[in-house]
Amino acid sequence: MALTDNIVSYYKWDVNGAFSDSAGSNDGTINWASYTSSWKINWCYDFDGTNDYITVPVTYSITTQFSYNAWVNIDDYTNKGQIIAHDWTWANRGTQFFIEASTGKVWFYRISSAPALVTDLISTSSLWTGGWHMVTATFDDSVGSKLYVDGILVDSDTVTTATGNCSLDVYLGKYSASSADYLNWKIDETAIWSRALTSAEVTSLYNSWAWLQYPFTSWVALDAIFMWMNF
């Protein structure tokens, strides 16, 4: 499969004052986050840990297969740092993909429609601060869930119970409308698919050239050049 297959949304974070979906129609609203050139690819946004977040009214529901992917650069672990979450309460169910306060470990929650916690994946180590990391979470209802950090599988399960209400609004920077946990770091190149990325695809995303972004075409020309040079 191509990385563009079943991609729902891709956010480059490259436009000052706008959170535009390059792959779909799910544009978001920026709440106080700052545009900065301290980026992974081109520009990104910086969250100060006090009140910054982004909301995205979604036009889709993904419960049986999906993937989240983002580049993050951590300033500190004072607050629970939400990467991607569907407006989450125990009653509403959904997902949380976040960096835990105090430990800096990456977590991935899935809540069923019961509701019940069906996935609780945790990275084995903390993310080091002051540098970029790629974090990925996937779910396939025939396989289970997987959690990757910097292209490496760090935790998984075989629970195939469908996720709950993933048609709720998406939040980046906090996990719900009423949450007071605001992340203190930068985010860049964030994507959502309605399928589970393979391990090979996750590795490819991490190891590809620094300027690779949707529609994922830069590496094709560069690989051709290097193959020609080494022929």
FIDO-268948 format. One record per atom (N, C-alpha, C, O): y, x, z. Coordinates in steps of 0.1 Angstrom, whole numbers, padded with zeros to 4 digits, always signed. Layout:
! FIDO-268948
YXZ ...
//
This chain:
! FIDO-268948
-0012+0008+0000 +0000+0000+0000 +0013+0009+0000 +0012+0020+0005 +0023+0003-0005 +0036+0010-0005 +0043+0006+0008 +0041-0005+0014 +0051+0014+0014 +0058+0011+0026 +0067-0001+0025 +0071-0007+0035 +0071-0004+0013 +0079-0016+0010 +0071-0029+0011 +0077-0040+0012 +0058-0028+0011 +0050-0040+0011 +0051-0048+0024 +0049-0042+0035 +0054-0061+0024 +0055-0069+0036 +0066-0065+0045 +0065-0068+0057 +0076-0057+0041 +0087-0054+0050 +0096-0066+0051 +0100-0072+0041 +0099-0069+0063 +0107-0081+0066 +0122-0078+0068 +0131-0084+0062 +0125-0067+0075 +0139-0063+0077 +0139-0047+0078 +0130-0041+0084 +0150-0042+0073 +0152-0027+0075 +0167-0025+0078 +0176-0030+0070 +0170-0018+0089 +0184-0016+0093 +0187-0001+0092 +0181+0006+0100 +0197+0002+0084 +0200+0016+0082 +0211+0021+0092 +0213+0033+0095 +0218+0011+0098 +0229+0014+0108 +0240+0023+0102 +0246+0031+0109 +0243+0021+0089 +0252+0031+0082 +0266+0025+0080 +0274+0032+0075 +0268+0012+0083 +0281+0006+0080 +0288+0003+0093 +0283-0003+0102 +0301+0008+0094 +0309+0005+0106 +0312-0009+0107 +0319-0015+0098 +0308-0016+0118 +0312-0030+0121 +0303-0040+0115 +0305-0052+0116 +0292-0036+0108 +0282-0045+0102 +0268-0041+0105 +0265-0029+0104 +0259-0050+0108 +0245-0047+0110 +0238-0055+0099 +0233-0066+0101 +0236-0048+0088 +0231-0055+0076 +0216-0052+0074 +0212-0040+0076 +0209-0062+0069 +0195-0060+0066 +0193-0056+0052 +0196-0064+0043 +0189-0044+0049 +0187-0039+0036 +0175-0044+0028 +0175-0043+0016 +0165-0049+0036 +0153-0054+0030 +0152-0069+0029 +0144-0074+0021 +0159-0076+0037 +0159-0091+0038 +0172-0097+0040 +0182-0092+0036 +0172-0108+0047 +0185-0116+0049 +0188-0118+0064 +0195-0127+0067 +0182-0110+0072 +0184-0111+0087 +0194-0102+0092 +0191-0092+0099 +0207-0105+0089 +0218-0096+0094 +0220-0100+0108 +0218-0111+0113 +0226-0090+0115 +0228-0091+0130 +0243-0090+0133 +0252-0088+0125 +0245-0092+0146 +0259-0091+0152 +0259-0080+0162 +0251-0079+0171 +0269-0071+0160 +0271-0060+0169 +0280-0064+0181 +0291-0069+0179 +0275-0061+0193 +0282-0064+0205 +0285-0051+0212 +0278-0046+0220 +0297-0045+0209 +0303-0034+0216 +0297-0020+0213 +0303-0010+0217 +0285-0019+0206 +0280-0006+0203 +0289+0001+0194 +0296-0005+0186 +0289+0015+0195 +0298+0023+0188 +0292+0030+0176 +0281+0035+0177 +0299+0030+0165 +0295+0037+0153 +0297+0052+0155 +0308+0056+0160 +0287+0060+0152 +0288+0074+0154 +0281+0082+0143 +0272+0077+0136 +0285+0094+0142 +0279+0103+0131 +0268+0112+0137 +0263+0121+0130 +0264+0110+0150 +0253+0117+0156 +0240+0111+0152 +0234+0104+0161 +0236+0112+0140 +0226+0103+0134 +0213+0111+0131 +0212+0123+0132 +0203+0103+0128 +0190+0108+0122 +0192+0109+0107 +0189+0119+0101 +0196+0098+0101 +0199+0097+0087 +0212+0090+0085 +0214+0079+0089 +0222+0097+0079 +0235+0092+0077 +0242+0089+0090 +0244+0098+0098 +0245+0076+0093 +0252+0072+0105 +0243+0064+0114 +0232+0061+0110 +0247+0061+0126 +0239+0053+0135 +0249+0046+0145 +0261+0048+0144 +0243+0039+0155 +0251+0033+0166 +0247+0038+0179 +0235+0041+0182 +0257+0040+0188 +0255+0045+0202 +0257+0034+0212 +0267+0027+0211 +0248+0032+0221 +0249+0022+0232 +0252+0029+0245 +0246+0039+0249 +0261+0024+0253 +0266+0031+0264 +0260+0027+0277 +0263+0033+0288 +0250+0018+0277 +0243+0015+0290 +0249+0004+0298 +0244+0001+0309 +0261-0001+0294 +0268-0011+0303 +0268-0025+0297 +0265-0035+0304 +0270-0027+0284 +0271-0040+0278 +0268-0041+0263 +0269-0051+0257 +0263-0030+0258 +0261-0029+0243 +0248-0035+0239 +0237-0032+0245 +0248-0043+0229 +0235-0048+0223 +0238-0054+0209 +0249-0056+0205 +0227-0058+0202 +0228-0064+0189 +0219-0076+0189 +0208-0075+0194 +0223-0087+0183 +0215-0099+0182 +0213-0102+0167 +0221-0100+0158 +0200-0106+0164 +0197-0110+0150 +0190-0124+0150 +0179-0125+0155 +0197-0134+0145 +0191-0147+0143 +0180-0146+0132 +0184-0144+0120 +0167-0147+0135 +0157-0144+0125 +0153-0157+0117 +0155-0168+0122 +0148-0155+0105 +0144-0166+0096 +0129-0165+0094 +0124-0170+0084 +0121-0159+0103 +0107-0157+0101 +0100-0158+0115 +0106-0158+0125 +0087-0159+0114 +0078-0159+0126 +0066-0150+0123 +0059-0152+0114 +0065-0139+0131 +0053-0130+0129 +0045-0130+0142 +0050-0125+0152 +0033-0135+0142 +0025-0136+0154 +0011-0129+0152 +0005-0125+0162 +0006-0128+0140 -0008-0123+0138 -0008-0109+0133 -0018-0102+0135 +0002-0104+0125 +0003-0091+0121 +0018-0087+0120 +0026-0094+0115 +0021-0075+0126 +0035-0070+0124 +0035-0055+0129 +0026-0050+0135 +0047-0049+0125 +0049-0035+0129 +0064-0034+0132 +0073-0040+0125 +0067-0026+0142 +0081-0022+0146 +0082-0007+0144 +0073+0000+0148 +0093-0002+0139 +0095+0012+0138 +0110+0015+0140 +0119+0008+0134 +0113+0026+0147 +0127+0030+0149 +0128+0044+0153 +0119+0050+0159 +0140+0050+0150 +0143+0064+0156 +0153+0062+0167 +0162+0054+0166 +0150+0069+0178 +0158+0067+0190 +0162+0081+0196 +0154+0091+0194 +0173+0082+0202 +0178+0094+0208 +0183+0091+0222 +0194+0084+0223 +0176+0095+0232 +0178+0091+0246 +0189+0099+0253 +0188+0111+0252 +0199+0092+0259 +0208+0099+0268 +0203+0100+0282 +0204+0111+0288 +0198+0089+0288 +0192+0089+0301 +0183+0077+0303 +0183+0068+0294 +0176+0077+0314 +0166+0066+0317 +0171+0057+0328 +0163+0051+0335 +0184+0056+0329 +0190+0048+0340 +0185+0033+0339 +0181+0027+0349 +0186+0028+0327 +0182+0014+0325 +0170+0013+0316 +0166+0022+0309 +0163+0002+0317 +0152-0001+0308 +0158-0003+0294 +0167-0011+0292 +0154+0005+0284 +0160+0005+0271 +0152-0002+0261 +0141+0003+0256 +0156-0014+0257 +0149-0022+0247 +0152-0018+0233 +0163-0017+0229 +0141-0015+0226 +0142-0011+0212 +0143-0023+0203 +0153-0025+0196 +0133-0031+0204 +0132-0044+0196 +0125-0054+0205 +0115-0052+0211 +0131-0066+0207 +0125-0077+0214 +0128-0090+0208 +0140-0093+0204 +0119-0099+0208 +0122-0113+0205 +0126-0120+0218 +0119-0119+0228 +0138-0127+0218 +0144-0133+0230 +0133-0137+0239 +0126-0147+0237 +0132-0130+0250 +0120-0130+0258 +0122-0136+0272 +0130-0131+0280 +0114-0146+0275 +0112-0151+0288 +0097-0154+0289 +0090-0155+0279 +0092-0155+0301 +0077-0158+0303 +0074-0171+0296 +0063-0172+0290 +0082-0181+0297 +0080-0194+0290 +0080-0193+0275 +0072-0199+0268 +0090-0185+0270 +0091-0184+0255 +0082-0174+0249 +0079-0175+0237 +0076-0165+0257 +0066-0155+0251 +0073-0146+0241 +0085-0144+0241 +0065-0139+0233 +0070-0130+0223 +0066-0116+0226 +0055-0113+0230 +0076-0106+0223 +0073-0092+0224 +0084-0085+0231 +0096-0089+0231 +0080-0073+0237 +0090-0063+0241 +0085-0050+0237 +0074-0046+0239 +0094-0042+0231 +0091-0028+0227 +0103-0020+0233 +0114-0021+0228 +0100-0012+0244 +0111-0006+0251 +0108+0008+0257 +0096+0012+0257 +0118+0014+0263 +0117+0027+0270 +0119+0023+0285 +0129+0018+0288 +0109+0027+0293 +0110+0023+0307 +0120+0031+0315 +0122+0043+0313 +0128+0024+0324 +0137+0031+0332 +0130+0040+0342 +0119+0037+0346 +0136+0051+0345 +0132+0062+0354 +0121+0071+0349 +0121+0083+0352 +0112+0066+0340 +0101+0074+0335 +0103+0079+0321 +0098+0090+0317 +0110+0071+0313 +0112+0075+0299 +0100+0073+0290 +0100+0078+0279 +0090+0065+0295 +0078+0063+0287 +0081+0051+0278 +0089+0042+0281 +0074+0050+0267 +0075+0039+0257 +0065+0029+0261 +0053+0032+0263 +0069+0016+0261 +0060+0005+0264 +0060-0005+0252 +0070-0006+0245 +0049-0012+0251 +0048-0023+0241 +0041-0035+0247 +0029-0033+0251 +0048-0046+0249 +0042-0058+0255 +0040-0069+0244 +0048-0070+0235 +0029-0076+0245 +0027-0088+0237 +0023-0099+0246 +0015-0098+0255 +0030-0111+0245 +0027-0123+0253 +0021-0133+0244 +0026-0136+0233 +0010-0139+0248 +0003-0150+0240 +0010-0163+0243 +0019-0164+0251 +0006-0173+0235 +0012-0187+0237 +0008-0194+0249 +0012-0205+0252 -0002-0188+0257 -0007-0194+0269 +0003-0198+0280 +0002-0209+0284 +0012-0190+0285 +0015-0176+0281 +0006-0166+0290 +0003-0169+0302 +0003-0155+0285 -0004-0144+0292 -0001-0131+0286 +0001-0130+0274 +0000-0121+0294 +0002-0107+0289 -0011-0102+0282 -0021-0101+0289 -0011-0100+0269 -0023-0097+0262 -0023-0082+0257 -0034-0076+0254 -0011-0076+0256 -0010-0062+0253 +0000-0055+0262 +0011-0060+0264 -0004-0044+0267 +0004-0036+0277 +0002-0021+0274 -0005-0015+0281 +0007-0016+0263 +0005-0003+0259 +0016+0006+0264 +0028+0002+0265 +0013+0019+0268 +0022+0028+0275 +0020+0042+0269 +0008+0046+0268 +0030+0049+0266 +0029+0063+0261 +0024+0072+0272 +0027+0069+0284 +0017+0083+0269 +0012+0091+0279 +0023+0100+0286 +0021+0105+0297 +0034+0102+0279 +0044+0111+0284 +0058+0105+0281 +0059+0096+0273 +0068+0111+0288 +0082+0106+0286 +0088+0112+0274 +0083+0123+0269 +0097+0105+0268 +0105+0111+0257 +0115+0121+0263 +0122+0117+0272 +0116+0132+0257 +0127+0141+0261 +0140+0137+0256 +0141+0132+0245 +0150+0139+0264 +0164+0135+0261 +0171+0144+0251 +0167+0156+0250 +0181+0139+0245 +0189+0148+0236 +0184+0151+0223 +0189+0160+0216 +0173+0144+0218 +0167+0146+0205 +0162+0134+0199 +0159+0124+0207 +0159+0133+0186 +0154+0121+0180 +0139+0120+0181 +0132+0130+0179 +0134+0108+0183 +0120+0105+0184 +0118+0092+0175 +0126+0083+0174 +0106+0092+0168 +0103+0080+0161 +0092+0072+0169 +0082+0078+0173 +0095+0060+0171 +0085+0052+0179 +0081+0040+0171 +0089+0034+0164 +0068+0037+0172 +0062+0027+0163 +0052+0018+0171 +0044+0024+0179 +0052+0005+0169 +0042-0004+0175 +0037-0013+0164 +0044-0018+0156 +0024-0015+0164 +0017-0023+0154 +0008-0033+0161 +0002-0031+0171 +0006-0044+0154 -0004-0054+0158 -0011-0060+0146 -0005-0064+0136 -0025-0061+0146 -0033-0067+0136 -0043-0076+0143 -0051-0071+0151 -0043-0088+0140 -0052-0098+0148 -0067-0096+0144 -0075-0103+0150 -0070-0086+0136 -0084-0083+0134 -0088-0070+0140 -0099-0066+0140 -0078-0063+0145 -0080-0049+0151 -0075-0048+0165 -0082-0043+0174 -0062-0052+0167 -0056-0050+0180 -0042-0044+0179 -0037-0044+0168 -0037-0038+0189 -0024-0032+0189 -0025-0016+0190 -0034-0011+0196 -0014-0010+0185 -0014+0005+0185 +0001+0009+0188 +0010+0002+0184 +0002+0020+0195 +0015+0025+0199 +0016+0040+0195 +0007+0048+0198 +0026+0044+0188 +0028+0057+0183 +0041+0063+0187 +0051+0056+0189 +0041+0076+0190 +0053+0083+0193 +0053+0096+0184 +0044+0104+0184 +0064+0097+0176 +0065+0109+0167 +0053+0110+0158 +0048+0121+0156 +0049+0098+0153 +0038+0098+0143 +0024+0100+0149 +0014+0099+0142 +0023+0101+0162 +0010+0103+0169 +0006+0091+0177 +0014+0085+0185 -0007+0086+0176 -0012+0075+0183 -0013+0079+0198 -0020+0089+0201 -0006+0071+0207 -0006+0075+0221 -0013+0064+0230 -0017+0067+0241 -0015+0052+0224 -0022+0042+0232 -0026+0031+0222 -0020+0029+0212 -0037+0023+0226 -0041+0012+0217 -0050+0003+0225 -0055+0006+0236 -0052-0009+0220 -0062-0018+0226 -0069-0026+0214 -0065-0024+0203 -0079-0034+0218 -0086-0042+0208 -0084-0057+0210 -0093-0065+0206 -0074-0060+0217 -0071-0074+0219 -0065-0081+0207 -0055-0077+0202 -0072-0091+0202 -0068-0097+0189 -0061-0111+0191 -0058-0118+0181 -0059-0115+0204 -0052-0128+0206 -0038-0128+0200 -0031-0118+0201 -0034-0138+0193 -0022-0139+0186 -0010-0138+0196 -0011-0143+0207 +0001-0133+0191 +0013-0132+0199 +0020-0146+0199 +0017-0154+0191 +0028-0148+0210 +0034-0161+0211 +0046-0164+0202 +0044-0161+0190 +0057-0168+0207 +0068-0173+0198 +0077-0162+0193 +0087-0158+0199 +0073-0156+0182 +0080-0145+0176 +0090-0150+0166 +0094-0142+0157 +0094-0163+0167 +0104-0168+0158 +0118-0168+0165 +0128-0173+0159 +0118-0164+0178 +0130-0163+0185 +0139-0152+0180 +0135-0143+0173 +0152-0153+0184 +0162-0143+0180 +0157-0129+0184 +0151-0127+0195 +0160-0119+0176 +0157-0105+0179 +0169-0099+0187 +0180-0101+0183 +0166-0091+0197 +0176-0083+0204 +0173-0069+0203 +0161-0065+0204 +0183-0061+0201 +0182-0046+0202 +0192-0041+0212 +0204-0044+0211 +0187-0034+0222 +0196-0030+0233 +0193-0037+0246 +0197-0032+0257 +0188-0049+0245 +0183-0056+0257 +0173-0066+0253 +0171-0068+0241 +0166-0073+0263 +0154-0080+0258 +0156-0095+0258 +0147-0102+0253 +0167-0100+0262 +0169-0115+0261 +0184-0118+0263 +0192-0109+0266 +0188-0131+0261 +0202-0135+0262 +0207-0133+0276 +0219-0130+0278 +0198-0134+0286 +0202-0133+0300 +0200-0119+0306 +0203-0117+0318 +0194-0110+0299 +0191-0097+0304 +0203-0089+0308 +0214-0090+0301 +0202-0081+0319 +0213-0071+0322 +0208-0057+0321 +0215-0048+0325 +0197-0055+0315 +0192-0041+0312 +0197-0036+0298 +0193-0041+0288 +0207-0027+0299 +0213-0022+0286 +0209-0008+0284 +0210+0001+0293 +0204-0004+0272 +0200+0009+0270 +0212+0019+0269 +0223+0015+0265 +0209+0032+0271 +0219+0042+0271 +0214+0053+0261 +0210+0064+0265 +0215+0050+0248 +0210+0059+0238 +0215+0055+0224 +0222+0045+0223 +0210+0062+0214 +0213+0059+0200 +0201+0054+0193 +0190+0058+0196 +0203+0045+0183 +0192+0040+0175 +0196+0042+0160 +0207+0041+0156 +0186+0045+0152 +0188+0046+0138 +0175+0042+0130 +0164+0041+0136 +0176+0038+0118 +0165+0035+0109 +0155+0026+0115 +0144+0031+0119 +0158+0013+0117 +0149+0004+0124 +0143-0006+0114 +0150-0011+0105 +0130-0008+0115 +0123-0017+0105 +0113-0026+0112 +0107-0023+0122 +0111-0038+0105 +0100-0047+0110 +0092-0051+0097 +0098-0054+0087 +0079-0050+0099 +0070-0055+0088 +0062-0067+0093 +0060-0068+0105 +0057-0075+0084 +0048-0086+0087 +0033-0082+0085 +0025-0090+0081 +0031-0069+0086 +0017-0064+0086 +0016-0052+0095 +0027-0046+0099 +0004-0047+0098 +0003-0035+0106 +0003-0023+0097 -0006-0022+0088 +0012-0014+0100 +0012-0001+0093 -0001+0006+0096 -0006+0005+0108 -0006+0014+0087 -0018+0022+0089 -0013+0035+0096 -0001+0038+0096 -0023+0042+0102 -0019+0055+0109 -0014+0065+0098 -0004+0072+0102 -0019+0065+0086 -0014+0073+0076 +0000+0070+0072 +0008+0079+0070 +0004+0057+0072 +0017+0053+0069 +0027+0058+0080 +0038+0062+0077 +0023+0056+0092 +0031+0060+0103 +0034+0075+0103 +0045+0080+0105 +0023+0083+0100 +0024+0097+0099 +0034+0101+0088 +0042+0110+0089 +0033+0094+0076 +0041+0097+0065 +0056+0094+0068 +0064+0102+0064 +0058+0083+0075 +0072+0080+0079 +0078+0091+0088 +0090+0095+0086 +0070+0096+0097 +0075+0107+0106 +0077+0120+0099 +0087+0127+0102 +0068+0124+0090 +0068+0137+0084 +0076+0138+0072 +0078+0149+0067 +0081+0127+0067 +0088+0127+0054 +0102+0133+0056 +0106+0136+0067 +0109+0136+0045 +0122+0142+0045 +0132+0135+0054 +0131+0123+0055 +0141+0142+0060 +0150+0136+0069 +0159+0125+0063 +0164+0116+0071 +0161+0125+0050 +0169+0115+0044 +0161+0103+0038 +0166+0094+0032 +0148+0103+0041 +0140+0091+0037 +0143+0079+0044 +0144+0078+0057 +0147+0068+0037 +0149+0055+0043 +0147+0045+0032 +0144+0048+0020 +0147+0032+0036 +0144+0021+0026 +0153+0023+0014 +0165+0025+0016 +0148+0022+0002 +0135+0017-0002 +0124+0028-0003 +0114+0026-0011 +0125+0038+0004 +0114+0049+0005 +0111+0055-0008 +0099+0056-0012 +0121+0059-0015 +0119+0065-0028 +0123+0080-0029 +0119+0087-0039 +0130+0085-0019 +0135+0099-0020 +0124+0109-0021 +0125+0118-0029 +0113+0107-0013 +0103+0116-0013 +0095+0118-0026 +0089+0128-0029 +0095+0107-0034 +0087+0108-0047 +0093+0118-0056 +0085+0127-0061 +0106+0118-0058 +0112+0128-0066 +0111+0142-0061 +0108+0152-0068 +0112+0144-0048 +0112+0157-0041 +0097+0162-0042 +0096+0174-0044 +0087+0154-0040 +0074+0159-0041 +0071+0163-0055 +0064+0173-0057 +0076+0156-0065 +0074+0160-0079 +0080+0174-0081 +0074+0182-0088 +0092+0176-0076 +0098+0189-0078 +0090+0200-0072 +0088+0211-0078 +0085+0198-0059 +0078+0209-0053 +0064+0211-0060 +0060+0222-0060 +0058+0200-0065 +0045+0202-0072 +0048+0210-0085 +0040+0219-0088 +0059+0207-0091 +0062+0215-0104 +0065+0229-0101 +0061+0238-0108 +0072+0232-0089 +0076+0246-0086 +0063+0254-0082 +0063+0266-0084 +0053+0247-0077 +0041+0254-0072 +0029+0253-0083 +0018+0257-0080 +0032+0248-0094 +0022+0246-0104 +0017+0260-0110 +0008+0260-0118 
//
